[in-house]
């Protein structure tokens, strides 16, 4: 019997869900793609702010039933007199994806709807902002709107990412009776099959937050963000899929999203207009096949893969130098550094072609394999200057273009979390692990991703700079005078101010990293038939957790003795070969 620690379901309990792993597992193992978006109604946890004449506002914190009734009892009443407007700011306790349900009562004169304004916010201050103020926008999702609410009825509005909602009564000299205002939480009703628990509670919370961040983005497709952009960006998918594999196992949202990216990008186009994103598509298919072993699905990719490999190879000159067209992009913080971009593109090209060699070998496509091998042989003779960015250093270390120990010592560990990014931070951590610097990587995880938690985050953000913590107010409070609003006052490129997404799946890298390197679980044979278990505890006294395979749950627990030696308990499905180091 496989032991599954209760931590496997901490996140489910945190969002108020319940899952039976054994019952759901058979459904998942069969590859059934009937997952539906479920809806749950959640009452606010607190009234964060109010103004004007408001009575009985704590009624909104009570659990509702979604039904208007004739008693008109226990109503929250907003009343406008003369030029005074009544408004209220609600906190739902955590980041959610979905909308709002408003249930109303009876006011005089009867049968007259009321005009209100609804503002959703990922931070408290965003819900208070005017459109156009410090980046506040309705791009991709309408989060600031005026609507009519019925007398003695119900209305549902909105589809966005949010934690806070502000409601303003707009009609002059009028009353609004609110029986309920509840969030409509839209999510995939799936169990957290993977888990992580250790002697460091901060790492535990970071693992859970990364898992929850990706869970929110597992909507009809696997999105980058639930407020903005709500799109399938293939580069973003790579760390997200690593988290899906570690936490949820097989889920139809991944192949569905990979197929969408392929189908909307006929060659010679680049996915999302970015050459590296097409390269990520190749790497993603390798990762997905390695974990789940679906050869029939991999075979479906062969025609597109063959054309894409030829396209990439054609962009390499005789000296082995990449000359990619399209948008030359790694991540936003490195986007103005041409040295870093070239070094990163050279590494990404080499990485994706190396993966293509493996995939074409599996598929028996000798002609495409030969093209990839020839391109790689030319690239071996050209190694660009790495520059000083952690993005380029990480990719070059991961592809053996730069010794990992050197990259870590000279670039990645310099300044600790300084110059990390939420997307490429995953690859910086991977390169540090390759250099054997597990403790340093864990320290950065706790400092960098942990700082977002210290600022009130319940999901990880599109971007973060460790310098933002200085004199910063929390996102779950109205910013005190003299404090900096990290949501309003920071951000760059496409994510200035309130446009900044505070739930971005590409930031979930620590979840996958902790599972792979601290629990030490690494799949080494397609279909998870062989798994290497090699824990790295750093300063931890113990670490334990579970991992989903196509055959059931793998459970490990590693405990460090007084002599520093690690003792491990491993329970695995009989179909999975465990290799220990």
C-alpha positions, 0 to 999 in steps of 0.5 A: 500500500503506497503511503500518501502523506496528508500534505498531498492534500493541503492545497485542496484543503486550503481552497476548500476542496476535497478529493479522493485520490484513490477514486480519481486516480483510475479516472486519470490513469485511463487518460479520460479527458472529461475534466470540466470547469467546476464552480464554487461560491465563496463569501468574502472573508473581511470588509477591507474598507467602506465609505458613505452610509452602510449598515449591517455590512458583516452580513456579506461575510455569512455563507449564502445560498444564492437565492433571493427571498421575500423576508428582506432580513439581514440585508447590507444596505448602501445608501446615497444621500445628496452627493455622497456615494456609498462604496465597499471593498471586499476581500475574498481571502485568496486569488481566485479565477471567476466572477461575482454573484450579487443577490439583492433584496427589496428597496423603495421604490420597488421594481427599480434596478440599481446602477452600480460599479464593480471593480475586481483587483488582484491587489486591494489597491487595484480594486480601488483604481480608476481605469488608466490610473497607473496601468489599470486596464480592462485588457483581456478581461473586463474587471471594471464595469458599470451594471444594473442589478435587479430589485429582488433578484440575482446577477452574475458578472465578470471573468477574471483573476481577482481577490478583491472586489469594490462595489459602488452604488452610483444612483443618487439618493437611492438605497441598495439592499445586498443579501449576498455578494459571492465570488464564483470560483471557476477551477478544474476539479482535480486532485493534488496527487503530488505533494511536498512537506519538509522541516522548512515551512517556508519551502512548503508554502512556496511549493503549495503556492506554485501548485495553486498558481498553475491550478488557477491557470488550468482553465479551458487551456493552460494560460499564462495568467488569469487576469492578463493575458489569458493566453497560451504562450508556449514558453510559459508552458514549460515551467507550468507543465513541469508543475503539472507533471509534479502535482497533477500528473496527466491532464488533457489541458497540456496536449490540448494547449500544445496542439492549439499552439501547433495548429494556429502556427503553420510553418514557417511561423514561430509560435507566438512570433518567438523563435524560442517558443517554437523551441520550447514546443519541442522540449515540452513534447520530450518532457510530456512523453518522458513522463507519460509515455504516449507514443501515439500522441508523439507520433501525431507531432512528427510532420510538424516536428520535421518541418520545424527542425528543418526551419531551425537548422536553416537559421544556423550559419556555416560557423554554427552561429544562430541567426534566428528571425522573428521576435528574439526573446528569452524573458522580459528582464533580459529583453534589452540585452542583445549579448544575453539574447544571442547567447540564450538563443544559441543555447536554446537552439542547441538544446531544442535540436538535441531534444529533436535528435532524441524524438526523431530517433524514437519516431524512426525519422532518420532524415530529420534526425540527420538534419538535427545532428548535422546542425548540432555538429556545426554549432559545437564550433561556436560558443558566444560570449555569455555576458553577465545576465543570469538568463544566458548563464543558466541556459549555457550551463544547462546545455554544457556550453559553459561549465555549470560550476563556473556559471554558478560561481561567476554569475548565478549566485552573485548577489543571491536573488538579485537579477532573478526573474520569475520565468527564467528563475526556474532555469537559474535554479536548474543550473545551480542544481547542476553545479551542485549548489542545492543549498544556495538554490533553496536559499534563493527560493526562500528569499525571492519567491518567499518575498512575494508571500511576505507582501501578501501574495497567494499566487506568484507574479508575472515579474518580481524584483527583490529590490521592491521589498524596500518600504513596500506595503502589502498587496492585501492592504490599502497602502499606508501613507509613506509606503510604496505600492508594489502593484501600482508603482513597479513593473515594466514592458507590457506589465506596467503598474496594475496591468501586472499579472499577480497570478502567472503560471511561469513563476511556479518553477520552485514547485517542480524544482523542489520535487525534482531536486529536494525529494530527488524524483527524476523520471529517466525512462519514458512513461515514468517506468524508471525513476531516479531518487536522489535527494538533496536536503541542504539544511533540511532535517527531512523532506517527504512527498508524493509524485504521480506516475501513470501507474499510481503514486510514488511516495518518498521520505528522506530523513537526515541523521545526526551523522548527516547521512540520509535515510530514505523510505520509498514506496512505488507502484510495482511497475516503476523501477526505482534507481537510488543514488 
